[in-house]
Amino acid sequence: MSPAESFGLSELGQIALTVGDLPRAVAFYRDALGMKFLFEAPPRMAFFDCGGIRLLLGEAPAAAAGGAYSSSVLYYRVKDIHAAYEALVGRGVTFDEKPHLVARLPDREVWLGEFHDPDRNALALLSEVPRS
């Protein structure tokens, strides 16, 4: 097998989300979610560390401002989803619903809690709890 045939993408290095108001988005991710702010690249980008993966928040061009933005869902892995939920609610984060069980697997339960950032980008808490 040649190097080209064996090549495959497997590790995320950065995830980008489009936002409408960069200062508001930076405050939400840094202060409400408690993420580590790395740096800003004026005039329209800010970067955060997300467990070794860089999160880029990029302000929408003026022509797109004021609209809803489409994005992928970012799933944040947490050990205790209920404690994470309470901490974020305490910081003003509004969830679509309380964390809920989505799958009972032979070795674990999978729990999710969905929410959105101020620009309606979809985010979620993910917890995989070992079954006893």
C-alpha positions as a printed Julia matrix, in Angstrom:
132×3 Matrix{Float64}:
   0.0    0.0    0.0
   1.43   3.39  -1.0
   1.65   6.29   1.48
  -1.18   8.02  -0.39
  -3.41   4.96  -0.03
  -2.71   4.57   3.68
  -3.27   8.25   4.49
  -6.36   9.11   6.49
  -7.6   12.03   8.54
  -8.0   11.1   12.18
  -7.26  14.02  14.5
  -9.02  17.34  14.79
  -6.69  20.29  15.16
  -9.24  23.1   15.03
 -12.97  23.59  14.86
 -14.43  26.83  13.5
 -17.76  28.38  14.37
 -19.26  31.49  12.79
 -20.54  34.1   15.24
 -22.37  37.4   14.77
 -20.77  39.38  17.62
 -17.21  38.36  18.48
 -16.94  40.11  21.89
 -20.26  38.54  22.98
 -19.11  35.1   21.77
 -15.72  35.42  23.52
 -17.47  36.33  26.77
 -19.83  33.34  26.46
 -17.13  30.74  25.72
 -14.63  32.19  28.24
 -16.89  33.29  31.1
 -20.04  31.17  30.88
 -18.46  27.94  29.59
 -15.12  28.46  31.36
 -13.0   27.62  28.3
  -9.32  28.64  28.15
  -8.93  31.7   25.93
  -5.77  31.47  23.8
  -5.58  34.6   21.64
  -7.44  36.95  19.35
  -6.56  37.7   15.71
  -8.19  41.07  15.03
 -10.45  42.08  13.64
 -12.68  39.0   13.43
 -11.18  35.86  15.06
 -10.63  34.49  18.57
  -9.15  31.14  19.61
  -9.72  28.82  22.59
  -8.12  25.6   23.79
 -10.56  22.73  23.87
  -8.57  19.82  25.34
  -5.76  20.25  22.82
  -8.04  21.07  19.9
  -8.22  24.71  18.93
 -11.65  26.32  18.66
 -11.81  29.28  16.26
 -14.67  31.74  16.62
 -14.91  33.81  13.45
 -17.18  36.81  13.12
 -19.51  36.67  10.13
 -18.84  39.13   7.32
 -21.05  42.22   7.44
 -23.18  40.87   4.58
 -24.16  37.83   6.68
 -24.62  39.65  10.01
 -28.0   39.39  11.67
 -28.81  35.96  10.3
 -28.8   32.53  11.86
 -25.67  30.49  11.37
 -25.42  26.87  10.48
 -22.76  24.75  12.14
 -21.85  21.33  13.36
 -22.59  20.3   16.93
 -19.7   20.48  19.37
 -19.94  17.75  21.99
 -18.11  18.49  25.23
 -17.2   15.29  27.1
 -17.82  15.61  30.87
 -17.56  13.06  33.69
 -20.58  14.26  35.67
 -23.18  15.69  33.3
 -25.51  16.78  36.09
 -22.78  18.76  37.88
 -21.68  20.31  34.55
 -25.28  21.21  33.75
 -25.76  22.9   37.15
 -22.49  24.84  36.8
 -23.4   26.15  33.36
 -26.98  27.0   34.31
 -25.48  28.93  37.24
 -23.51  30.97  34.7
 -26.6   31.82  32.7
 -26.44  29.1   30.03
 -29.92  28.03  28.86
 -30.35  24.37  27.91
 -32.94  23.03  25.47
 -33.82  20.49  28.18
 -32.16  18.9   31.2
 -29.52  16.23  30.54
 -31.19  12.99  29.48
 -30.31   9.38  28.8
 -30.03   8.66  25.07
 -28.63   5.11  25.06
 -28.15   2.19  27.45
 -25.25   0.16  26.12
 -24.0   -3.1   27.66
 -21.09  -1.35  29.4
 -22.26   2.27  29.75
 -25.06   4.81  29.57
 -24.81   7.76  27.19
 -26.24  11.06  28.41
 -26.67  14.34  26.48
 -27.61  17.87  27.38
 -28.09  20.23  24.42
 -27.74  24.01  24.41
 -26.78  26.85  22.06
 -24.38  29.75  22.1
 -25.68  33.32  21.55
 -25.52  32.81  17.76
 -27.59  29.59  17.94
 -24.63  27.29  17.22
 -25.51  23.85  18.57
 -23.5   22.63  21.56
 -23.97  19.68  23.89
 -22.66  18.01  27.01
 -21.81  14.32  26.55
 -21.28  11.87  29.4
 -20.64   8.16  29.11
 -21.31   6.58  32.5
 -20.01   3.05  33.14
 -22.71   0.56  34.11
 -22.18  -1.5   37.23
